[in-house]
Every structure is written in C-alpha cells, then in structure tokens.
C-alpha cells in the first residue's frame, strides 16, 4: 500500500478552514490505498481531536482541500519510520 505525505501549505495556515482542526497542523504520513483515503484519515483524526477538545466541528476540512494541503505519494515510509496499513502518523501533535 502506498505511503502519502500530507503537508499543510505554510503560507495558508492562517486560512479560516484551519480553525476546524485547532492546533493540529503538522505534516503527517498515511499508509492508505489512495490519496482520497489518506486525506480522509487526516481529516478524521485531527477534526475528531479538535471536536473532543472544543465540543464542535466546522467543515469543510482543510485536510481534504488540495489548495491547503499538498499530498505526495511515496514509494516507502521515511527512513526510520514504520507506518502500518490504514494508520496515520504525525511528525508532532
């Protein structure tokens, strides 16, 4: 299964769409069958975390927006990183 690197575009981190995920704006890697699934995994993880903290959720998710998050398909996980199938790993929370 491919690894997807999802990286928020730094110049657009002040976009109002990011309010729906609070401070969760770190790059991440997903072991997912498609880019769409990888974006959905990030969206679910970070929006659920913010909803649990604040009690509300806004939409649409910035993680699903190609204008706000760049996604690259990688041949393998970065060196020293293990990413099981259907798991997303963040560089920091």
C-alpha positions in Angstrom: 0.0 0.0 0.0 1.4 3.5 -0.8 2.5 6.0 1.8 1.1 9.5 1.4 2.9 12.5 2.8 0.4 15.3 3.7 1.9 18.7 4.3 -0.1 21.8 5.1 1.0 24.7 2.9 2.7 27.1 5.4 1.7 30.3 3.6 -2.0 29.3 4.0 -2.0 28.2 7.7 -4.0 31.3 8.6 -6.9 30.3 6.3 -10.1 30.2 8.4 -10.6 26.5 7.4 -7.8 25.6 9.8 -9.9 26.7 12.8 -11.8 23.3 12.5 -8.6 21.4 13.5 -7.3 23.8 16.1 -3.5 23.4 16.6 -3.3 20.1 14.7 -1.4 21.4 11.6 1.7 19.2 11.5 2.7 17.2 8.4 1.8 13.6 8.5 2.2 10.3 6.7 -0.6 7.9 5.9 -0.4 4.3 4.8 -3.6 4.3 2.7 -4.8 2.8 -0.7 -5.5 6.3 -2.2 -4.8 10.0 -1.7 -8.5 10.5 -1.0 -8.4 7.9 1.8 -5.2 9.5 3.2 -6.9 12.9 3.3 -9.9 11.4 5.0 -7.7 9.7 7.6 -6.1 13.1 8.4 -9.4 14.8 8.4 -11.0 12.3 10.8 -8.0 12.2 13.2 -7.5 15.9 13.6 -11.1 17.1 13.4 -12.2 14.4 15.9 -9.4 15.6 18.3 -10.5 19.2 18.0 -14.2 18.3 18.4 -13.3 16.4 21.6 -11.5 19.5 22.9 -14.0 22.2 21.9 -17.3 20.3 21.5 -17.8 21.5 18.0 -16.7 20.9 14.4 -16.6 23.1 11.4 -16.5 22.0 7.8 -15.1 21.6 5.2 -11.9 20.0 6.4 -8.6 21.7 5.3 -7.1 18.2 5.1 -9.4 17.4 2.2 -8.6 20.7 0.4 -5.7 20.5 -2.2 -5.4 24.3 -2.0 -4.4 24.0 1.7 -2.6 20.6 1.9 0.0 19.2 -0.5 0.0 15.5 -0.9 2.8 13.4 -2.3 2.7 9.6 -2.9 5.9 8.0 -1.7 7.4 4.6 -2.6 8.2 3.9 1.1 7.9 5.4 4.5 10.7 7.8 5.5 13.8 6.3 6.9 13.3 5.0 10.4 9.5 5.3 10.3 7.2 2.4 10.4 3.6 3.1 9.3 1.2 0.1 9.5 -1.6 -0.2 6.9 -4.5 2.2 7.4 -2.6 4.2 10.0 -1.6 7.9 10.0 1.5 9.2 11.8 2.2 12.8 12.6 5.5 14.5 13.0 4.1 16.2 16.1 0.8 16.9 17.7 
